[in-house]
């Protein structure tokens, strides 16, 4: 079955320089490379050493020069402001060149850092690409992030400028950014030379004379700037992953490997041709937004949708279907949590009947584990293939995926399919470092070198990069995820390594238990955590959000799922406690904050993560846990 895919994967592992050298011919280079793969500083490898290019040229100017000037590059769709605006490749290039001119005139040049602290507006894309155009290093911080978190990032990357919006718009509320920005600059020891602020009518920011510049004035303040060639190994951006403790990690992405891998992935993984409409329903503050709202689609000459709204509540659970119909979206990429939210509000998919999705071909899911139940609901409702895939901020694109542009493989629910070309994945015993047989759970690791686009380092902390990713399994990249591989090479990512719980000496995956809970007809969303137990070490506790309109008593649902886990996983799981809650605590990108839930259950101190969607949920979790004897109850 897997002839073409197998051949591509085999070649990428056995002869990576030949494989990626051929793929790289699809990028416009100002200067060719000396070596495809530089292994002189192994285990740190660098791709396309000696080459020069400009990522913005490849994303914009190239398409204008090649006949796509009038094609839509970006569609901005904002239900929270009632706006839809389309930018052609020519318009986006001209606005980007103008903004780049403003930055350069204020002294921003190659290698300087620029923080971008903006909502989901096209100006954010323009600012990001303008940095790439002049060789400046952008660092996008999620709009509305707390001032102290922004200050930490200011101190770490020492930006010359900050580009901000006056506010972000959430359903039912306006979040003012400027007071947070001013406070962050006050707290930080490293202060920017200047700020540029996009004034939005929903909240006008107070400007500081001499430091702050209005976006509209700034973009017309200097002549447009040409693309500046940079080294393939020069940084394109820094993206901070927010640890729940201590210093966030500034993941570095280089220019060359990133452009090569991202452009290739658009066809190989997502099967997108130039000119087609692609929509990643994510945020530019996250890696998905970087890779697949901005760089991937634009490098491919496709049309990208940028959506300032939510899956539900803007205005209802049919919002995604409206966008797909209105803009002719052929492929969408979002997080499973978005579909759980839609399903919770509209379990039978009634709203879908209002829309024509005839152009829509495939749905990709990533960002967290996709339980088989959510996958099946999405398949049954949309009547298109639903494809889970798995990757990380550190990698910038897929580690495991069903590469439908090379050869579609059979879908196995619960699996993101197989390692993509470039990744040689193994499941290892964390203690002995032995490769485990099929079906046995262990640490998921990737053999070095990692493929192009993978982070070469952490900003200002190369030794931290080594200790976080390379030391535990010498010769391999430690993903931090745990899972199994079956006989066909399909990977099943079960949990973060620290979500494997030890119940009386048995290593069990909380993800496996969550799959069982999700099968209950009344459960829309769920999470399972391991809490401390004097007798067994750890015990699992389940949390369930029920579908809208469910009339089954809560105690019945709890009794059902306890029985289901016993039947499907066995008494060894010791699964006896579960609670029904209104909502789960999540980051704004949809990841469930399981580690915080564990700390609440065990009555330990914790720091509320800056990325949390609504801190009030944590009190709801504490109250629910008290009803079953945890969290000091």
Order of alpha helices (4+ residues) and beta strands (2+ residues): alpha-alpha-beta-beta-beta-beta-beta-alpha-beta-alpha-beta-alpha-beta-beta-beta-alpha-beta-beta-alpha-beta-beta-beta-alpha-beta-alpha-beta-alpha-beta-alpha-beta-alpha-beta-beta-beta-beta-beta-beta-alpha-beta-beta-beta-beta-alpha-beta-beta-alpha-beta-alpha-alpha
